[in-house]
Amino acid sequence: MLKLHSEFQRVYQRGKNAHSTSIALFYLPLKGEKKVGYTASKKVGNAVVRNRCKRRLRALFDELSPNAQDGWYVFVAKKGLFDNPFDTVRRDCKYVLKRTGAMAGVSDDKNLLS
């Protein structure tokens, strides 16, 4: 788990990024370790909304992490994450993972870009 400000900054500055309507992902490929951090700014909503968004991101990454490459991940919640249905958010998560090159060995999902 990424916790230090310096770790987040390293991923933001050196990593690849991809954005969707509900998620932004910053990914820094590193061999041999898989760390992840989640963030939601006050623009997303109050504390209850931000915490729910981070829980949704954790659940998504737990589901998709067996196919994810080693590296450091920072998931940033956007406003749409709270209101969108879980299937839409899952599609967005797969999209940003593929855009950054973080997804390994997954068959192409037909509904990914629609």
N, C-alpha and C positions, 0 to 999 in steps of 0.2 A: 504494500500500500504506500503510495506517495503521500508524504505528510509535510515535508519541509518546503518553504517558499522557494528555496534555491533549486529544488528538484523540479517544481512546476515551471520555474523560469527557464531551466535548461531545456525542457521539452518544448516550451513555447518558442524559444529562440532557435533551436537546432532541429526540431522535428518537422515532419510533414503535417499538413492540416487539410481537413475536408469539412464542409459545412452542409447541413440539410436544413429543413424547415424547423426541426425540433432539437437537433443535436449538432454540436461542433466537436470534432475530434482532433487532438494533437497527438502524433505518434512519433516516437523516437526509437528506431530499431536498435536493440542491444542484444548481443548473444548471451544466452545462458540465464537471463532473468526476465521475469514478467511482473511488472508493477503497474498499478493503476491508481489514478486519483480522480475524484469527482468534484465538480464545483457548480454552483448556481449563484448568480449575483442577485442583488435586491431588485433588479429589473424584472426578474421572473415572478416575484411575488413575496408574500410574507414568509415567515419561518416555516409554517406548516406546508405551504406550497413548495418551497425550496427543498425541504426534507423529503417530501413525496417524490419530487423529481429525481433526487439523488438515489432514492430507493429503487425507482424504476430503472435508472441507469445501471445500478448494481445488479439487479435481476437480469437485465439484458446481457450484460457482460458475462455474468456467471453462466448463462445459457450458451453464449457464443464463444467463450474463451477456449474450449478444447481445440477449436479451429484457428485460433489467433496465433500469430507469430510472437516470438520473444521480443520484448522491448518495454518501453514505458509508455503508458497511455494516460491522457488527460481528457476526460469527457466533460464538456461544458453544456449545461442545460440551457435551452432557449425557451421563450414563452410558450411555444406550441407543445412542448413536452407534457405539460400538465393536462391540457384539454384534449389532446389527440387520443384516439383509441390505441390500445397496446399494440395491435397488429401494425398500425401505421408507424408507430415509434420503432418497432422491431425492424421494419423495412428500412427506415431511416438509418438505424444503427448498422445494419448490414451494408448499406450504401456507403456510409463514411468509412467503415472498415475496409471495404474493397478499394475505395478511392485512394486511401493512404498506402495500400499494399500490405495491410496488416492481416488480412484474412488469407489463410493457407488451406489448400486442398478442399475447397467447397465447390460443389457443383453450381453452375450458374442458375440463379433463381429468375424465372421468367417475369415475375411481378416486381422485380427489384427496381427497375427504372420507370415503371408505369405509375 
